[in-house]
Amino acid sequence: MSGNETRIKRQGETGGGEALDDISTQLIRDKSNQVVGKLTIVEGPGAGKSVNIFTGTNQIGRGDDMRVQVNFGDDTISRQQHAVITYDAKNLEVRVYDGGKPGGLWVNGTRVTSDQPVKFGDLIKLGETTLKLEQA
């Protein structure tokens, strides 16, 4: 079992046995897939569409293997990790990181070249697309 899972012992279980009853099995979940917010396109191709943000690290790009795929017609967004957005559940902090790609990363009109904290309501621009960070 990975460190990201919650395991509930069934009544009477004494040790490290892996047997779980049906209720316990249903309660095991990977916390890294918890939706904590969304990015809604407010300007550019795909305006009005949203993509979920999850706890942990979210790689953003047009590629199929990106955790947050923003492939709505803006070819100025890189396929691979144009930017990264993280949500730290312990500190309740959201940060964005520039992926070093052409087109850059902007937060509320200011160029970001490394990492920066962001809050819900901030505008994040990738390529020609502006997204609003919103609560889930």
C-alpha positions as CSV (number, residue, x, y, z in Angstrom):
1,M,0.0,0.0,0.0
2,S,1.4,3.4,-0.9
3,G,1.9,6.3,1.5
4,N,-1.0,8.2,-0.2
5,E,-3.7,5.7,0.8
6,T,-5.9,5.6,3.8
7,R,-6.5,2.1,5.2
8,I,-9.2,1.3,7.8
9,K,-8.8,-1.9,9.8
10,R,-11.8,-4.0,10.3
11,Q,-13.0,-4.7,13.8
12,G,-10.8,-7.3,15.5
13,E,-7.9,-7.0,13.0
14,T,-4.7,-7.1,15.0
15,G,-1.8,-6.6,12.7
16,G,-0.4,-6.0,9.2
17,G,-2.8,-8.4,7.5
18,E,-3.9,-7.2,4.1
19,A,-7.4,-8.7,4.3
20,L,-10.1,-6.0,4.2
21,D,-13.8,-6.2,4.3
22,D,-16.0,-4.6,1.6
23,I,-16.6,-1.4,3.6
24,S,-12.9,-0.9,4.3
25,T,-12.1,-1.5,0.7
26,Q,-14.5,1.2,-0.4
27,L,-12.9,3.6,2.1
28,I,-9.4,3.2,0.6
29,R,-8.7,6.1,-1.8
30,D,-5.7,7.7,-3.3
31,K,-5.8,11.2,-1.7
32,S,-3.6,12.6,-4.5
33,N,-6.6,12.4,-6.8
34,Q,-8.8,14.7,-4.7
35,V,-10.1,17.6,-6.7
36,V,-9.2,20.9,-4.9
37,G,-9.9,23.4,-7.6
38,K,-10.3,24.1,-11.3
39,L,-8.9,26.3,-14.0
40,T,-11.6,27.8,-16.2
41,I,-10.6,29.3,-19.5
42,V,-11.8,33.0,-19.5
43,E,-10.0,34.1,-22.7
44,G,-8.6,32.2,-25.7
45,P,-9.6,28.9,-27.5
46,G,-11.9,26.8,-25.4
47,A,-13.3,29.8,-23.4
48,G,-15.8,28.6,-20.8
49,K,-14.2,25.1,-20.4
50,S,-12.7,24.0,-17.1
51,V,-10.1,21.4,-16.1
52,N,-9.6,20.0,-12.5
53,I,-6.7,20.7,-10.2
54,F,-5.8,17.9,-7.8
55,T,-3.8,17.7,-4.5
56,G,-0.1,17.4,-5.1
57,T,1.7,18.2,-8.4
58,N,-0.3,19.0,-11.5
59,Q,1.7,19.2,-14.8
60,I,0.0,21.5,-17.3
61,G,0.3,21.1,-21.0
62,R,-1.5,20.0,-24.2
63,G,-0.1,16.4,-24.1
64,D,-2.2,13.4,-23.4
65,D,0.1,12.5,-20.5
66,M,-0.3,15.8,-18.6
67,R,-2.3,15.6,-15.4
68,V,-4.0,18.8,-16.4
69,Q,-4.5,18.7,-20.1
70,V,-5.3,22.1,-21.8
71,N,-5.6,21.0,-25.4
72,F,-8.4,23.3,-26.6
73,G,-6.7,24.8,-29.7
74,D,-3.9,27.1,-28.4
75,D,-0.8,25.7,-30.0
76,T,1.3,28.3,-28.1
77,I,0.8,26.1,-25.0
78,S,3.5,23.4,-24.9
79,R,2.6,19.7,-25.0
80,Q,4.9,18.8,-22.2
81,Q,4.8,20.7,-18.8
82,H,4.3,24.3,-19.9
83,A,3.7,25.0,-16.2
84,V,3.1,23.2,-13.0
85,I,0.6,24.0,-10.3
86,T,0.8,22.4,-6.9
87,Y,-1.6,22.2,-4.0
88,D,-0.1,21.5,-0.6
89,A,-3.0,20.2,1.5
90,K,-1.0,20.5,4.8
91,N,-0.4,24.3,4.3
92,L,-3.4,24.9,2.1
93,E,-1.1,26.6,-0.4
94,V,-1.3,26.7,-4.2
95,R,1.8,27.6,-6.2
96,V,2.6,27.8,-9.9
97,Y,5.9,27.0,-11.5
98,D,7.1,28.1,-14.9
99,G,8.1,25.2,-17.1
100,G,10.5,27.3,-19.1
101,K,8.6,27.0,-22.4
102,P,8.1,29.7,-25.1
103,G,5.0,31.7,-24.4
104,G,5.7,31.8,-20.7
105,L,3.6,31.9,-17.6
106,W,1.8,35.0,-16.3
107,V,-0.1,35.5,-13.1
108,N,-2.4,38.6,-12.9
109,G,-0.4,40.2,-15.7
110,T,3.0,39.7,-14.2
111,R,5.6,37.3,-15.8
112,V,6.5,34.4,-13.6
113,T,10.0,32.9,-14.3
114,S,10.3,30.5,-11.3
115,D,7.5,29.8,-8.8
116,Q,4.9,31.9,-7.1
117,P,2.1,31.4,-4.7
118,V,-1.4,31.9,-6.2
119,K,-4.9,32.2,-4.7
120,F,-8.4,31.4,-5.9
121,G,-9.5,34.1,-8.3
122,D,-6.1,34.7,-9.8
123,L,-5.7,34.8,-13.6
124,I,-3.0,32.5,-15.0
125,K,-2.0,33.0,-18.6
126,L,-0.3,30.2,-20.7
127,G,0.5,31.1,-24.3
128,E,-2.6,32.9,-25.6
129,T,-5.0,31.3,-23.1
130,T,-6.0,33.0,-19.8
131,L,-7.4,30.7,-17.1
132,K,-9.0,31.6,-13.7
133,L,-8.1,29.5,-10.7
134,E,-11.3,28.7,-8.9
135,Q,-12.4,26.5,-6.0
136,A,-13.9,23.1,-6.8
